[in-house]
C-alpha cells in the first residue's frame, strides 16, 4: 500500500499560530481529488517539532475522520528519546492510521547499534507497519544500509523513506533488503530516477502544491515509462529545488497560501515566513510546473 505518491503534508495555521482545521480539510480534499496515494502527517514538513503531542493527536484524528480509508494515512511518531517514541506509538496506534513514519533519533547521534534497538522498540509497541525515515541533513545521523537490512528482519518494519538522494544508497538497499521491503524516496529532486531504478514511491514536499503532476510522475516511473517520467519531472525540477530555498516547509506554505489553499503562511518559531526576495523565484517555479497563483 505504500507505493506511489505520498504527500509530506504541511500543517496549516492561522495568523495567530493556531492549527487551522478548515484549511486542513481543504488541503486533504485537494489530495483526495488529485490522485495522491496517501498523506504523511506530523513529519518534518508538518512542523511536528513545534506542535504539541496533544495537538498532533487532534490533527491526525481529524484527517483520519475525513479520509475514511479513501487514501492512506501515515503518522509521524518519532522522537530523539526511545521511551518517548514508544509512548507516542502506543497512543497513536489507537487511531485508524495505516502505519508510522519513524525518523532516526535526532541530535544525540546514536551509534548504529543504538538505532537498531530504538527502531525495534518502536516496532514492538505496535502491530501496525513502521517505515524507517533516514534524513541525515536534518538529524545529524545516517541510518546505514546494513543497519536497514538488519531492521528489515523485524516483521512490521516494512520500508524506509530514504532522503539522502543517493542512487548508490538505493542500489545498496535493494541488494541488502528483501524484495518486498518498500523503498521510498524522501528527496524530490531525485525521486523520478529513484523510482526508475527500482524504488517504490516518494514521500514528497512537492506533492503539497503539485499533487496531480506528482501522481502522474509516479505512475509513469513505476510502470517503467522513462520518457514520460522524465518529461513530467523536467517541469517540476525547479519546484523540487526552490521549495527548499529556505527551510522546509517555509516555501511550501508560502506557495499554498498564494494558491489560495490555506489562509495564512504562518508557522511557529523558530521558523519564520518566507523572505520577500524569494517569492519571485518560487512563483517562476510554480509557473514552470503549470500551477497558477
C-alpha positions as CSV (number, residue, x, y, z in Angstrom):
1,X,0.0,0.0,0.0
2,X,3.0,2.3,0.4
3,X,3.7,2.5,-3.4
4,X,3.2,5.7,-5.3
5,X,2.8,9.4,-4.4
6,X,2.6,10.3,-0.7
7,X,2.5,13.8,0.5
8,X,4.5,15.0,3.5
9,X,1.6,17.2,4.5
10,X,2.1,20.7,5.8
11,X,0.1,21.8,8.9
12,X,-1.9,24.9,8.1
13,X,-2.0,27.6,10.9
14,X,-4.0,30.7,11.5
15,X,-2.4,34.1,11.6
16,X,-2.1,33.7,15.4
17,X,-0.3,30.4,15.1
18,X,-3.2,28.0,16.0
19,X,-4.0,24.9,13.9
20,X,-6.3,25.9,11.0
21,X,-8.7,22.9,10.8
22,X,-10.8,24.4,7.9
23,X,-7.5,24.8,6.0
24,X,-6.5,21.3,6.8
25,X,-9.8,20.0,5.4
26,X,-9.3,21.9,2.2
27,X,-5.8,20.5,1.8
28,X,-6.9,16.9,2.3
29,X,-9.7,17.4,-0.2
30,X,-7.1,18.7,-2.6
31,X,-5.2,15.4,-2.3
32,X,-8.3,13.3,-2.5
33,X,-9.2,15.0,-5.7
34,X,-5.8,14.8,-7.4
35,X,-4.6,11.3,-7.1
36,X,-2.3,11.3,-4.1
37,X,-1.8,7.8,-2.7
38,X,-1.7,8.9,0.9
39,X,-0.8,11.6,3.5
40,X,2.0,11.5,5.9
41,X,1.1,13.7,8.9
42,X,3.3,15.3,11.5
43,X,6.6,14.7,9.9
44,X,9.3,17.3,9.2
45,X,7.1,19.2,6.7
46,X,4.2,19.1,9.2
47,X,6.3,21.0,11.8
48,X,6.0,18.2,14.4
49,X,9.0,19.7,16.2
50,X,6.9,22.7,17.3
51,X,3.5,21.2,17.7
52,X,2.5,19.6,21.0
53,X,1.6,15.9,21.0
54,X,-1.9,16.7,22.1
55,X,-2.3,18.9,19.0
56,X,-0.8,16.2,16.9
57,X,-3.4,13.7,18.1
58,X,-6.2,16.1,17.2
59,X,-4.8,16.8,13.7
60,X,-4.2,13.1,12.9
61,X,-7.7,12.2,14.2
62,X,-9.3,14.9,12.0
63,X,-7.5,13.6,8.9
64,X,-8.5,10.0,9.6
65,X,-12.1,11.0,10.1
66,X,-12.1,12.9,6.8
67,X,-10.3,10.4,4.7
68,X,-12.3,7.3,5.9
69,X,-10.0,4.9,4.2
70,X,-10.1,6.5,0.7
71,X,-6.3,7.2,0.8
72,X,-3.6,6.1,3.2
73,X,-2.7,7.9,6.4
74,X,0.7,7.5,8.0
75,X,1.5,9.3,11.2
76,X,4.9,10.6,12.3
77,X,5.8,9.0,15.7
78,X,9.5,9.9,16.0
79,X,11.4,11.3,19.0
80,X,15.0,11.5,20.0
81,X,14.3,9.6,23.1
82,X,13.3,5.9,22.6
83,X,10.9,5.9,25.6
84,X,9.0,8.9,24.1
85,X,8.8,7.4,20.7
86,X,7.4,4.2,22.2
87,X,4.8,6.0,24.2
88,X,3.8,8.1,21.2
89,X,3.5,4.9,19.1
90,X,1.3,3.2,21.7
91,X,-1.1,6.2,21.8
92,X,-1.2,6.7,18.1
93,X,-1.9,3.0,17.5
94,X,-5.4,3.6,18.9
95,X,-6.2,5.7,15.9
96,X,-7.2,4.3,12.5
97,X,-3.8,5.1,10.8
98,X,-2.3,2.8,8.3
99,X,1.2,2.9,9.6
100,X,4.0,5.1,11.1
101,X,7.0,7.1,9.8
102,X,9.7,6.9,12.4
103,X,12.6,9.3,12.0
104,X,16.1,8.4,13.2
105,X,16.8,9.7,16.7
106,X,18.0,13.3,16.2
107,X,20.6,15.5,17.8
108,X,22.1,12.8,20.2
109,X,23.8,10.9,17.3
110,X,23.4,7.3,18.4
111,X,25.5,4.5,17.1
112,X,24.1,2.1,14.5
113,X,23.5,-0.4,17.4
114,X,21.5,2.2,19.3
115,X,19.3,2.8,16.3
116,X,18.6,-0.9,15.9
117,X,17.4,-1.1,19.5
118,X,15.5,2.2,19.1
119,X,13.5,1.1,16.0
120,X,12.9,-2.4,17.3
121,X,11.4,-0.9,20.5
122,X,9.1,1.3,18.5
123,X,8.0,-1.6,16.2
124,X,7.3,-3.8,19.3
125,X,5.0,-1.1,20.6
126,X,2.5,-1.5,17.7
127,X,1.0,-4.1,15.3
128,X,0.9,-1.5,12.5
129,X,3.5,-1.2,9.8
130,X,6.5,1.0,10.5
131,X,8.5,2.9,7.9
132,X,12.0,4.0,8.8
133,X,13.0,7.6,8.0
134,X,16.6,8.5,7.2
135,X,17.3,12.2,6.7
136,X,20.9,12.9,7.8
137,X,20.8,16.6,6.8
138,X,18.1,17.2,9.4
139,X,19.0,14.7,12.2
140,X,22.8,14.5,12.2
141,X,22.9,10.7,11.9
142,X,22.8,8.4,9.0
143,X,21.0,5.0,9.1
144,X,23.3,2.8,7.0
145,X,22.1,0.2,4.5
146,X,23.5,-2.7,6.6
147,X,21.5,-1.4,9.6
148,X,18.3,-1.1,7.5
149,X,18.8,-4.7,6.3
150,X,19.0,-5.9,9.9
151,X,15.9,-3.9,10.8
152,X,14.1,-5.3,7.8
153,X,14.1,-8.7,9.6
154,X,11.5,-7.2,12.1
155,X,8.1,-8.3,10.8
156,X,6.3,-4.9,10.9
157,X,9.3,-2.8,9.8
158,X,8.2,-2.7,6.2
159,X,10.2,0.0,4.4
160,X,12.2,3.2,4.5
161,X,11.9,6.8,3.5
162,X,15.5,7.4,2.2
163,X,16.2,11.1,1.9
164,X,19.9,11.1,1.0
165,X,19.2,11.5,-2.7
166,X,21.9,8.9,-3.5
167,X,21.3,6.3,-6.2
168,X,24.2,4.4,-4.8
169,X,22.4,4.2,-1.5
170,X,19.3,2.9,-3.3
171,X,21.4,0.2,-5.0
172,X,22.8,-0.9,-1.7
173,X,19.4,-1.1,-0.1
174,X,18.0,-3.1,-3.0
175,X,20.9,-5.5,-2.7
176,X,20.7,-6.0,1.1
177,X,16.9,-5.8,1.8
178,X,14.1,-8.2,0.9
179,X,12.3,-7.7,-2.4
180,X,9.1,-6.7,-0.6
181,X,10.8,-4.1,1.6
182,X,9.4,-0.7,0.5
183,X,11.9,1.8,-0.7
184,X,10.5,5.4,-0.8
185,X,12.4,8.5,-1.9
186,X,12.5,11.4,0.5
187,X,14.3,13.6,-2.0
188,X,12.0,15.2,-4.6
189,X,14.8,16.3,-7.0
190,X,15.9,12.6,-7.5
191,X,12.6,10.8,-6.9
192,X,11.9,10.1,-10.5
193,X,15.3,8.4,-11.0
194,X,14.9,6.7,-7.7
195,X,11.7,5.0,-8.9
196,X,13.1,4.3,-12.4
197,X,15.9,2.5,-10.7
198,X,13.7,0.3,-8.6
199,X,12.2,2.4,-5.8
200,X,8.6,2.1,-5.0
201,X,7.4,5.7,-4.5
202,X,8.1,9.0,-2.8
203,X,7.1,10.9,0.3
204,X,7.2,14.4,-1.1
205,X,7.2,18.0,-0.3
206,X,6.4,19.0,-3.9
207,X,3.2,17.0,-3.8
208,X,1.8,19.6,-1.4
209,X,1.5,22.0,-4.3
210,X,1.5,19.7,-7.4
211,X,-0.4,16.5,-6.4
212,X,-1.7,15.7,-9.8
213,X,1.7,16.1,-11.5
214,X,3.4,14.0,-8.8
215,X,0.8,11.3,-9.1
216,X,1.3,11.1,-12.9
217,X,5.1,11.1,-12.4
218,X,4.9,8.2,-10.0
219,X,2.6,6.3,-12.4
220,X,5.0,6.8,-15.3
221,X,8.1,5.9,-13.3
222,X,6.7,2.9,-11.6
223,X,5.4,1.5,-14.9
224,X,8.9,1.9,-16.4
225,X,7.9,4.7,-18.8
226,X,11.1,6.6,-18.6
227,X,10.4,9.2,-21.3
228,X,7.1,10.2,-19.7
229,X,8.5,10.3,-16.2
230,X,11.4,12.5,-17.3
231,X,9.1,14.9,-19.2
232,X,6.9,15.4,-16.2
233,X,9.8,15.6,-13.8
234,X,11.5,18.2,-16.0
235,X,8.7,20.6,-15.5
236,X,8.9,20.0,-11.7
237,X,12.6,20.3,-11.2
238,X,12.6,24.0,-10.4
239,X,9.9,23.4,-7.9
240,X,11.7,20.5,-6.3
241,X,14.7,22.7,-5.7
242,X,13.0,26.0,-4.9
243,X,10.7,24.6,-2.3
244,X,13.9,24.3,-0.3
245,X,15.2,27.8,-1.0
246,X,14.5,28.3,2.7
247,X,14.0,25.7,5.4
248,X,11.1,23.3,4.7
249,X,8.1,23.9,5.0
250,X,8.5,27.7,4.7
251,X,8.4,27.9,0.9
252,X,5.7,25.2,0.6
253,X,3.4,27.1,3.0
254,X,4.0,30.3,1.1
255,X,3.1,28.7,-2.2
256,X,-0.1,27.1,-0.8
257,X,-1.1,30.5,0.6
258,X,-0.6,32.1,-2.8
259,X,-2.5,29.3,-4.4
260,X,-5.5,30.1,-2.1
261,X,-5.4,26.7,-0.4
262,X,-4.6,27.9,3.1
263,X,-5.5,31.2,4.7
264,X,-2.1,32.0,6.1
265,X,1.6,31.1,5.6
266,X,2.1,31.3,9.3
267,X,4.4,28.9,11.2
268,X,5.7,28.6,14.7
269,X,9.0,30.0,15.8
270,X,11.8,29.4,15.3
271,X,10.6,29.1,11.7
272,X,9.6,32.4,10.1
273,X,7.7,33.4,7.0
274,X,9.4,33.5,3.5
275,X,11.7,36.3,2.8
276,X,10.2,38.6,0.1
277,X,13.2,38.3,-2.1
278,X,12.5,34.6,-2.6
279,X,8.8,35.0,-3.6
280,X,9.5,35.7,-7.3
281,X,11.7,32.6,-7.6
282,X,9.0,30.3,-6.3
283,X,6.4,32.0,-8.5
284,X,8.5,31.2,-11.5
285,X,8.9,27.6,-10.4
286,X,5.2,27.2,-10.0
287,X,4.6,28.7,-13.4
288,X,7.1,26.3,-15.0
289,X,5.1,23.5,-13.3
290,X,1.9,24.8,-14.8
291,X,0.5,26.0,-11.5
292,X,-1.3,29.3,-11.4
293,X,-1.4,31.6,-8.4
